[in-house]
Each structure stands twice: as C-alpha cells, then as structure tokens.
Amino acid sequence: MAFQCRCGIQVVKNASKAARLVVGSSLRGVIASPLLSTQRNFSNTEHATRSPEDRYEDVAQLFSDVKLKVRGSDEAVLDSYTQFVQRAATTLNLDISGKIVIPMHIEKRTLLKSPHVYKTHRYQYELRTHARMLQLRQMTGNTADIFFEYIQRNLPEGVSMSVEATELESMPDYLTRAAMENSS
C-alpha cells in the first residue's frame, strides 16, 4: 500500500507496519537501484483540493522510531550532510541520537583492457560506499513531513537517503474491550 505525503514524498507501507521511504539524488559512484526514486509534486493543488478532514488526517500519525540512512561515495560530503541533518533536528526539538558509522562497502570489478585477447592485461575498479545512520524518536506526521522535505531539498549530489519509520497505531476496539473484560 502506498500513499503520498503532503510534501510530495511517496511512502510505501509493508506488512510489518513499518513505512519505508527511499529518496535518491543524482548518484556518482553509488549503484542505483529501482528503489532510489521518488515522486515529488511541489504544487499545492493536491493539498487545496482535499477536504478539511483529509488534510488533518496526518495529525494523529505518530512515529516511535525513524531510522535515516545516508549513503555516498565521498566521506567528507556525507559527514557534512549528517551534521546538517543533526542541526536541523535539534532546531525542530527532535530527539535524535548521534550518528552511527556503518562499515564501508567496497565493490571490486575487474575488466579486460582489450576487448578480445590478452587476458593477463586487466583494469581493476573499486566502488567505495560510505554510510551513516541517524535515529529519531517520537515524531508526529506533520513534523516528519516538514523535516523530510527540508532535508530532501538540501540533499547534496552523490548522496542517497533512505528512511525507515515505525508507526504507532491505536489498538482496535475489539482488543481493548477483550482486555478490559479479562482484567475485571
């Protein structure tokens, strides 16, 4: 099931009640995958045509844990961007953990210099992907929309970002009634 936030970011929900959002920018040195795409619609026509009840539907949306993974080929750019995200989170008074450095992923490829013969003459290429992870806790849907739109707009070239959010949901009425009956 997929839905689109007010900021135009497409969020896909899987069966485990966790929402995954993957955002990509132009990648250099990072292998692109079909998940690294986003549908962005910054026109306000969709928001204006919604009924007032639908507009404030996201107010009750709460996220207990949000994991933000940032990947890129340049370590200095990645560290600078994670500092920017941390400053933005502290400005919005969000509960954020320190950055977690994920081990570097190295992919090596060996290619022949000549297209036909001389198998002993080869080039060896290496793709290094650095990654960082930030964890945010206790966010509302509106705060998440604003925060993700802001950090997505400032995403540098060569950096990809993926967000995994765990949404809190209320217990269904039949379960709460059963729990009340069992406790009395």
Secondary structure, DSSP 4 states (H G I P E B T S, - for coil): -EEE-TTS-EEEE-TTSEEEEEE----SSS---TTS-------SHHHHHS-HHHHTGGGG-EEEEEEEEEEES-HHHHHHHHHHHHHHHHHTT-EEPPPEEEEEEEEEEEEESSSSS-TT-EEEEEEEEEEEEEEEEEEEHHHHHHHHHHHHHTPPTTEEEEEEEEEE-PPPHHHHHHHHHHH-
